[in-house]
Amino acid sequence: MKIGVPKEIKNNEFRVALTPTSVQILVDQSHDVYVQASAGNGIGFTDEDYINSGAVILNTAKEVFNSATLIVKVKEPMPSEFKYLTKDHTLFAYLHLAGEPKQAADLIATGVTGIAYETVTADDGSMPLLAPMSAIAGQLSVIVGSYHLLKPNQGMGTLIGAFADIQPRIVTVIGAGIAGTEAIDKAISNKAYLKIIDLSEKRLNELEAIYGNKNVEYILSTESAINEAIKDSDLVIGAVYVVGKQAPKVIKNSMLENMKPGAVMVDISIDQGGCFESSKPTTHDEPTYLYNGVLHYCVTNMPGAVPLTATEALNKATLSYVLELANKGIELALSENIHLANGLNIKNGEIVHDAVRDALAS
């Protein structure tokens, strides 16, 4: 199969869909891989590295799209790339169609077959291609949240942690999936006082068995419980995810009126539209904004802040699926692997994933 790897062009996006090692594996199985020039430069993967792995280097994105039928990316294509996509292409990437309905409609109109990393499933019901980036985003949420609590960054001027007789600062994590659990782990290691909010009592009990009760509260999610928890929080992390759908708005604008000025909110769910009513997408260049005195961090490609780590983690998860698509062909691979088929979001100008269809229709 002819496989194309265009350079990522989203703001401050230095991840690359295939590492030189991954390219070598594909080439060794008789596939042709076309990589756009300098696609991996930002994380130390040179064109020479790719050439030595058997790739063909092409100068422009247009050449890559014209040469390949399977396009492997990290992030969803930007509007400037839509003109290169046709019904003859299969796109394998994070698509997050529910998060940007207008952009989704334009992508669907290209006729491309779109397989989304974030809806590929596993036997245990997990999302194996979403998991590594969710884990990274979860850890980063505490790091960026702590950084933006600093007074020069418009935060209230607190440091997450416990010092002598000073009371530890309060972190609230809403959603205890993969991203939320990583945030919880990071906050506990930083000696924060932690409030964990989730819809599942079973999940809360599991976490209580792991972390105990010292400086940790386990709260069943309701609107009133969330409103009460965020009132005295220094850092609030939203990590709510519903497969294929827009994230529910768990924090309403009116709730911010009761929060402390200079508190920080990090919305990990922003790729799916955000779980705070006040959220709007931001970039690594301008990651934050103030709303009702509360600092919001809503960067849509958080793992892009650690692109080398993120690329290596992503390749470990995606390569077997790329090989399956390449070795079997798209149709056979999708027909034989129900979990890969669950990743199919769009085909022939139509939405074929039920949850995505429902989200875009609402």
Phi, psi and omega in degrees: 000151177264117188244131182246139177235093177284158176289136177290136184240004175295154184309124177052040179256106183250002175293160176224144189292326180229132174280164174305323178297317178296319178300316180302318180296318180292317180295321179296340177257025171073025175261151177263128182240127180246122183241133178290141181306136177066015181302326183252006185303324185294343179237021172088008175265105185275164175301324179297322177301317180291319177299317179294338178271356176104004180282157169259126180269128177241146189286327188235159175299320180304317179296321180296312181296323180289335185270339189241157173253328175258115179258119180252122181231175171265292182267164178302149178298145173279157181308328180293345180265347185301326184295344180270346186269140179223177178294345179276353181264147164246128182252125180240109188190173165289126181250320178046053186297326183293338184284334182225081186303319181294313179296323178298316180298320179292323178293315179301323182295342179290342182086359182298148169275120186245117176252119187262126177309320192286350177245004170294136186246174175229171183303326183274007179087359180280173179246090191293337180266342173276329189305312185296323180284327175297319179297316179295315180299322179298315178295317181296330184300322179286324179295309182289326177297315179297318181297319183277354170284345178297142184301319179297344180259016178079008175278179185283349177092038178243159178242121179298130180142180179235132183227117177049239183265007180282134180297137178296149179286159189255128175242131175247128178244122181254114183103117186245043170278208183296310181298314180298320180294322176296320177296319178299312179303314183293318181294321179294319179295336177270007175064037175279162164273126193242135171244119181253125182240128179208156179284339186260116176296324179299316180294320178297320179295321177299316181292324179296324178293333180276312191258345180075196187244359180286115179060026177225131173248143179244117193235124175289132189288119168218163181299318181291323179294319178295315181301318181291320184293321186280348182302318184251016181275141173277320183228128177241126181244122178262118183227051183263131180220131173237124189307121174076351186250165172294144178293141176291146181275092186277340176243116180276157180303321183297335181291333183294337181297335181264357181278163180284135176303134180086001171296158182241136175241128178246120183256094178292337184278007188298331177299334179256028176098347177092145180254005171250137179300332183271003184283144169215145186299138175233175182238169177294334177290318179228080191282341189230162171206156177266136174221119184052037177080000181254131183276125181253133173243113187224049181287129188280348176228062183308313182297345176297347177288338177233065193295329179290309176302315183294320179296315180296319179293319181294317181297323178299328181274322190268336191302319182298327179285322175299317178298319180296316178297319183287317185286323183265338192090154189299309186296314182293319179300317181290325182285332184266345183234100183299328182289321174292321178299328177294342176281344182291116182255319184222146178200137178052039177076016180229153174275126183246358178262123188302313183294320178294318179299315179297320182294319183281341179277340185277000000 
